[in-house]
Amino acid sequence: MPNLIIILWNLIILDPMLNGLVALSSLLPKAVGVGLAIIILTIVVRLILTPLTIRQLNSTKALQAMQPKIQELQKKYARNKQKLQQEMMRN
């Protein structure tokens, strides 16, 4: 099983990134080729991951907005953990 994970990681993530890095560095002048290719690849990866980052930030904000309600429920059901879980799932 671990071998399959490593193979999939290499096939799906590592190989395309390395191929992109080599292709970018070959297109750029030799003096700045690899360094600039790394910077460009980093920007591309960040752009690809931006929707996930935004979704994570929105989830964090929503959880922070719910925090006072959660604390209120924790005080109300301090002795009954099962009822606390039910109320938290309901809200």
ChimeraX attribute file (.defattr): number of C-alpha atoms within 10 A of each C-alpha:
attribute: neighborCount
match mode: 1-to-1
recipient: residues
	/A:1	6
	/A:2	7
	/A:3	8
	/A:4	9
	/A:5	10
	/A:6	12
	/A:7	13
	/A:8	12
	/A:9	12
	/A:10	14
	/A:11	12
	/A:12	11
	/A:13	11
	/A:14	14
	/A:15	12
	/A:16	12
	/A:17	16
	/A:18	13
	/A:19	11
	/A:20	16
	/A:21	21
	/A:22	15
	/A:23	14
	/A:24	18
	/A:25	20
	/A:26	13
	/A:27	11
	/A:28	14
	/A:29	11
	/A:30	10
	/A:31	9
	/A:32	10
	/A:33	17
	/A:34	19
	/A:35	14
	/A:36	16
	/A:37	20
	/A:38	16
	/A:39	12
	/A:40	16
	/A:41	17
	/A:42	14
	/A:43	12
	/A:44	12
	/A:45	12
	/A:46	13
	/A:47	12
	/A:48	11
	/A:49	11
	/A:50	12
	/A:51	11
	/A:52	12
	/A:53	13
	/A:54	11
	/A:55	11
	/A:56	12
	/A:57	12
	/A:58	12
	/A:59	12
	/A:60	12
	/A:61	12
	/A:62	11
	/A:63	12
	/A:64	12
	/A:65	11
	/A:66	12
	/A:67	12
	/A:68	11
	/A:69	12
	/A:70	17
	/A:71	11
	/A:72	11
	/A:73	16
	/A:74	18
	/A:75	10
	/A:76	12
	/A:77	15
	/A:78	11
	/A:79	10
	/A:80	10
	/A:81	11
	/A:82	10
	/A:83	15
	/A:84	18
	/A:85	13
	/A:86	10
	/A:87	14
	/A:88	13
	/A:89	8
	/A:90	7
	/A:91	8
